[in-house]
Amino acid sequence: MRKTSARLLSLLSLLQARRDWPGRVLAERLDISPRTLRRDVDRLRELGYPVLAAKGPDGGYRLDAKTRLPPLLFDDEQAVALAVALRTATGAGIEDGAARALATLRQVMPGRLSHRIDALHVTSVERSAPGPRPQADTGVLMALGAAVRAGEVLRFDHAPAHPASTAADAVPSPRRVEPHHLVTRGGRWYLVAWDLDREDWRVFRADRITPRTPTGPRFTSRELPGKDVAAFVTGRFRGSDGSYRWPCRGQAVLHAPASAVSPHAADGVVEELGPDRCRLTLGSWSWPALAAAFCLFDTDVEVVGPPALREAFVRLADRCARAAAEPTPP
């Protein structure tokens, strides 16, 4: 059985993760008897944690909210996750508060954790988009961050985006890279690195990475194209050479007021032409995608240019017409 202090930390972590816990289930999770569980709950109450108990055969426990903040306890993974979240708190107007909270948290961290946090240098490219995202393993992030800081060649397996498309007997070789930046973008984690085998810069999804040990020799850091990691990553996702400009840009007049278009134009430029007309300049990674982006505004569109955008509209119209046609009877 674990020591009482470690057991109390595990118990508190479970109570914080779920609103109600049946006593029997909680005791099984901690591998202790119901009597030991009751004693541990009493110890938490003595420390200031308001643990409520429900009587009866299906009775259980709940961590209640009170007006007084009791001492906070985190297990290792929670502490690292909190520190990473504070370090990447950008774009919400709370950067100063997050920095001070991180400094306070670091002061009470044991050395084994503070060293891991110090080794993790993260660049936030843009604010996270809503919706669920694949979760990168904390241990993987720590390994990637340590390799970036140490300047050591990293070997890892990278799962394909579509596993079914990979031949059953094809075992991909591990990637060998010089890791340079750990990046968050759109709620996901990415590693920016120089691929030694492909002799080019690559951006890897961290949730698909399985690091191999040990790491390789130290390397002399290369200069990232443009010297700006945010610009480089944004450009790669736009299909360009690492600049902020989209590879395909075009203009169209929308039969809608500028005030209605602007909130949904992302990084586009909106010019008012009248009460119910505006000119919109947009960019995308391909001409068909750009034409589709203009159609998302659900209003009449007049293409201004270039000719490639007009041609993309013609192709898109043909596809839409075929999709809307009645199916041919068998």
Secondary structure as UniProt FT lines:
FT   HELIX           4..17
FT   STRAND          21..22
FT   HELIX           23..30
FT   HELIX           34..46
FT   TURN            47..48
FT   STRAND          51..53
FT   TURN            57..58
FT   STRAND          60..63
FT   HELIX           76..87
FT   HELIX           95..107
FT   HELIX           111..118
FT   STRAND          122..126
FT   HELIX           138..150
FT   STRAND          154..158
FT   HELIX           163..165
FT   TURN            168..169
FT   STRAND          175..185
FT   TURN            186..187
FT   STRAND          188..195
FT   TURN            196..199
FT   STRAND          200..205
FT   HELIX           206..208
FT   STRAND          209..212
FT   HELIX           225..227
FT   HELIX           229..237
FT   TURN            238..239
FT   STRAND          248..254
FT   HELIX           258..261
FT   HELIX           262..264
FT   TURN            266..267
FT   STRAND          269..274
FT   TURN            275..276
FT   STRAND          277..284
FT   HELIX           287..295
FT   TURN            296..297
FT   STRAND          301..305
FT   HELIX           307..324
//
